Amino acid sequence: MNFEKEYDLICVGGGIMSANLALLAKLLDPSLKILILERLDGVALESSAAWNNAGTGHSALCELNYCPEKENGDIAINKAIDICTQFETSKQFWAYLSENGLIKNPKDFVMPVQHHSWVLGKENSDYLEKRFHSFKEHFMFDSIDFTRDIGKMKEWFPLITKDRDEDEIMAASKIDRGTEVNYGILTDNLFKILNDEFDTPVYCNSEVLDIDPDPDIDWTVEVKNTKTGTINNVDAKHVFIGAGGGSLLLLQKVEIEEKEGYGGFPVSGEWLVCKNEGLIKQHEAKVYSKAGIGDPPMSTPHLDTRYIDGKKQLMFGPFAGFSPKFLKEGSNFDLFKSIQFDNISPMLGAFWHNLPLTKYLVEQVLMSKDDRMESLRKFMKYAKDEDWEVVKAGQRVQIIKKDEFEGGKLQFGTEVISSKNGSVTCLLGASPGASTATSIMLNVLEKAFPEILEKQKELLSEIVPFYNKTINEKLFKSQLKRVNNTLGL
Ligand SMILES: Cc1cc2nc3c(=O)[nH]c(=O)nc-3n(C[C@H](O)[C@H](O)[C@H](O)COP(=O)(O)OP(=O)(O)OC[C@H]3O[C@@H](n4cnc5c(N)ncnc54)[C@H](O)[C@@H]3O)c2cc1C
């Protein structure tokens, strides 16, 4: 492969994170020399692929784990505000690309699909009503609707209410501006812009083996051509490790003290995918419920309308499970290889304090299709085995890090690890992931290229008007209207 000798930035991984970072960087400074390396045959084949994730535009409209109940019974919505702001920032970036003719048809990857929360039982229904009142008071969520009436729910999601007794206790909420996103197509679009407009292609079949300090420039990246076995060494001033589940193993090879103590816990996933066209037609929503007590947030089941492979789909899940691989196309030794002297104590601490999670994952792995169908029947009472098939989802690696009190803890979000001078940055963790990629990558740019952000303040606020702003109702609603118009939402 014809690499140049030296780059300003090397992005490891051809997923949505590298795509966002490289394109933002090029828009702000077209003179930057950027190299993007991907080990597989094409881009967006791991977590960013449509079948591998749930395609939710996570904006806290329906996901109840972002709104915990406090000890005094109030509902905390600060996390929801944060997630909503980050998703709107991603939408602003897509709108900017559309307005400038770089994305031709946003409907190819983002579609309006109502977001609902739906719960069973009195206690959960009371919680949902309290959340509704808290949401109603905040301008980001004041379009929320709530009901305890099954008749109303029949209009919202008939598959779930069919064959239910009128006296069953349940409640639901609805926000119309929810989205379904095909992150695979979006990632393809972003890399196409990089290739066509900025002469920055992705080099596929290029696996990064190591990242070493270099006395002349900052880093030397060792790249293997997976087709021919040839090894190349390429120099870079900055390296971003956006290798998804593979990031931890690469970070561990980089000689920076900030990597110390990080470990990872892999979680695999599976969907039930509907094969019955009649059922698929009847559902037009993403319906999230509540995770069981003690179950992790990624276990929250949902019944989702999706748009994949040019077709409307209906999916239930994801069911979590355990696999020692860090990537779907990874190795069974990944988890074992990641255990090192500096993270053994955090890993044991996290394991010891999360025994219910381990038990939950073991139970999930042992689930047969019949068991999964039983979970689905909590949503759709009459779901028939022959209408559904099991399909593999993507692999996530949850972060394990040092904790003062427990030795180690499991973290469910994402985290950017950076060397002191920002010349190496790495993204660990999974959720809410793809939805918030633009904000996360702006955070990477702050660490790696603060001088570019400082110089391009004006352009940046054109690309993402929420960046570094206090968001009041007027700003939020005016931008929401503009962006939704542009994206056809
Ligand atoms: C089951 C599931 C459901 C999800 N649901 C949602 C959702 O509804 N909404 C949402 O916003 N997010 C969701 N996510 C999270 C989201 O999919 C991820 O956060 C996002 O896709 C991560 O993008 P990435 O670019 O970091 O990683 P990836 O898309 O995994 O890309 C990383 C790339 O790096 C490559 N790579 C790895 N190692 C190397 C190496 N050594 N050299 C070169 N290349 C390498 C890999 O082949 C891969 O192509 C979900 C994830 C899963 C697994």
The ligand as an SDF file (V2000), in Angstrom:
LIG
                    3D

 53 58  0  0  0  0  0  0  0  0999 V2000
  -25.9120   -4.5910   20.4230 C   0  0  0  0  0  0  0  0  0  0  0  0
  -25.5540   -3.1430   20.2750 C   0  0  0  0  0  0  0  0  0  0  0  0
  -26.5670   -2.1880   20.2310 C   0  0  0  0  0  0  0  0  0  0  0  0
  -26.2440   -0.8210   20.0910 C   0  0  0  0  0  0  0  0  0  0  0  0
  -27.2480    0.0770   19.9550 N   0  0  0  0  0  0  0  0  0  0  0  0
  -26.9580    1.3810   19.7270 C   0  0  0  0  0  0  0  0  0  0  0  0
  -28.0030    2.3060   19.4800 C   0  0  0  0  0  0  0  0  0  0  0  0
  -29.1800    1.9470   19.4270 O   0  0  0  0  0  0  0  0  0  0  0  0
  -27.6630    3.5990   19.2960 N   0  0  0  0  0  0  0  0  0  0  0  0
  -26.3640    4.0230   19.3370 C   0  0  0  0  0  0  0  0  0  0  0  0
  -26.1430    5.2140   19.1960 O   0  0  0  0  0  0  0  0  0  0  0  0
  -25.3520    3.1630   19.5780 N   0  0  0  0  0  0  0  0  0  0  0  0
  -25.6110    1.8550   19.7540 C   0  0  0  0  0  0  0  0  0  0  0  0
  -24.6010    0.9580   19.9540 N   0  0  0  0  0  0  0  0  0  0  0  0
  -23.2180    1.4590   20.0630 C   0  0  0  0  0  0  0  0  0  0  0  0
  -22.6200    1.7780   18.7050 C   0  0  0  0  0  0  0  0  0  0  0  0
  -22.8670    0.7590   17.7830 O   0  0  0  0  0  0  0  0  0  0  0  0
  -21.1110    2.0010   18.8740 C   0  0  0  0  0  0  0  0  0  0  0  0
  -20.8780    2.9240   19.9090 O   0  0  0  0  0  0  0  0  0  0  0  0
  -20.4340    2.5490   17.6290 C   0  0  0  0  0  0  0  0  0  0  0  0
  -20.8290    1.8620   16.4700 O   0  0  0  0  0  0  0  0  0  0  0  0
  -18.9330    2.4640   17.8330 C   0  0  0  0  0  0  0  0  0  0  0  0
  -18.2800    2.9540   16.6950 O   0  0  0  0  0  0  0  0  0  0  0  0
  -16.7090    2.7730   16.5700 P   0  0  0  0  0  0  0  0  0  0  0  0
  -16.2920    3.4950   15.3540 O   0  0  0  0  0  0  0  0  0  0  0  0
  -16.0620    3.1640   17.8470 O   0  0  0  0  0  0  0  0  0  0  0  0
  -16.4770    1.1990   16.4880 O   0  0  0  0  0  0  0  0  0  0  0  0
  -16.7430    0.1480   15.3190 P   0  0  0  0  0  0  0  0  0  0  0  0
  -17.8980    0.4830   14.4710 O   0  0  0  0  0  0  0  0  0  0  0  0
  -16.7230   -1.1890   15.9640 O   0  0  0  0  0  0  0  0  0  0  0  0
  -15.4580    0.3290   14.4110 O   0  0  0  0  0  0  0  0  0  0  0  0
  -14.1680   -0.0010   14.8670 C   0  0  0  0  0  0  0  0  0  0  0  0
  -13.3980   -0.5020   13.6720 C   0  0  0  0  0  0  0  0  0  0  0  0
  -12.0430   -0.6820   14.0420 O   0  0  0  0  0  0  0  0  0  0  0  0
  -11.5450   -1.8070   13.3510 C   0  0  0  0  0  0  0  0  0  0  0  0
  -10.3610   -2.2860   14.0500 N   0  0  0  0  0  0  0  0  0  0  0  0
  -10.2900   -2.9320   15.2360 C   0  0  0  0  0  0  0  0  0  0  0  0
   -8.9990   -3.1860   15.5670 N   0  0  0  0  0  0  0  0  0  0  0  0
   -8.2410   -2.6790   14.5610 C   0  0  0  0  0  0  0  0  0  0  0  0
   -6.8430   -2.6340   14.3100 C   0  0  0  0  0  0  0  0  0  0  0  0
   -5.9660   -3.1550   15.1780 N   0  0  0  0  0  0  0  0  0  0  0  0
   -6.3910   -2.0620   13.1690 N   0  0  0  0  0  0  0  0  0  0  0  0
   -7.2870   -1.5130   12.2730 C   0  0  0  0  0  0  0  0  0  0  0  0
   -8.6210   -1.5450   12.4610 N   0  0  0  0  0  0  0  0  0  0  0  0
   -9.0900   -2.1050   13.5980 C   0  0  0  0  0  0  0  0  0  0  0  0
  -12.7050   -2.7780   13.3830 C   0  0  0  0  0  0  0  0  0  0  0  0
  -12.6070   -3.7520   12.3770 O   0  0  0  0  0  0  0  0  0  0  0  0
  -13.8920   -1.8380   13.1700 C   0  0  0  0  0  0  0  0  0  0  0  0
  -14.2360   -1.7160   11.8130 O   0  0  0  0  0  0  0  0  0  0  0  0
  -24.8840   -0.4090   20.0580 C   0  0  0  0  0  0  0  0  0  0  0  0
  -23.8690   -1.3730   20.0950 C   0  0  0  0  0  0  0  0  0  0  0  0
  -24.1930   -2.7340   20.1760 C   0  0  0  0  0  0  0  0  0  0  0  0
  -23.0950   -3.7390   20.1580 C   0  0  0  0  0  0  0  0  0  0  0  0
  1  2  1  0
  2  3  1  0
  2 52  2  0
  3  4  2  0
  4  5  1  0
  4 50  1  0
  5  6  2  0
  6  7  1  0
  6 13  1  0
  7  8  2  0
  7  9  1  0
  9 10  1  0
 10 11  2  0
 10 12  1  0
 12 13  2  0
 13 14  1  0
 14 15  1  0
 14 50  1  0
 15 16  1  0
 16 17  1  0
 16 18  1  0
 18 19  1  0
 18 20  1  0
 20 21  1  0
 20 22  1  0
 22 23  1  0
 23 24  1  0
 24 25  2  0
 24 26  1  0
 24 27  1  0
 27 28  1  0
 28 29  2  0
 28 30  1  0
 28 31  1  0
 31 32  1  0
 32 33  1  0
 33 34  1  0
 33 48  1  0
 34 35  1  0
 35 36  1  0
 35 46  1  0
 36 37  1  0
 36 45  1  0
 37 38  2  0
 38 39  1  0
 39 40  1  0
 39 45  2  0
 40 41  1  0
 40 42  2  0
 42 43  1  0
 43 44  2  0
 44 45  1  0
 46 47  1  0
 46 48  1  0
 48 49  1  0
 50 51  2  0
 51 52  1  0
 52 53  1  0
M  END
$$$$
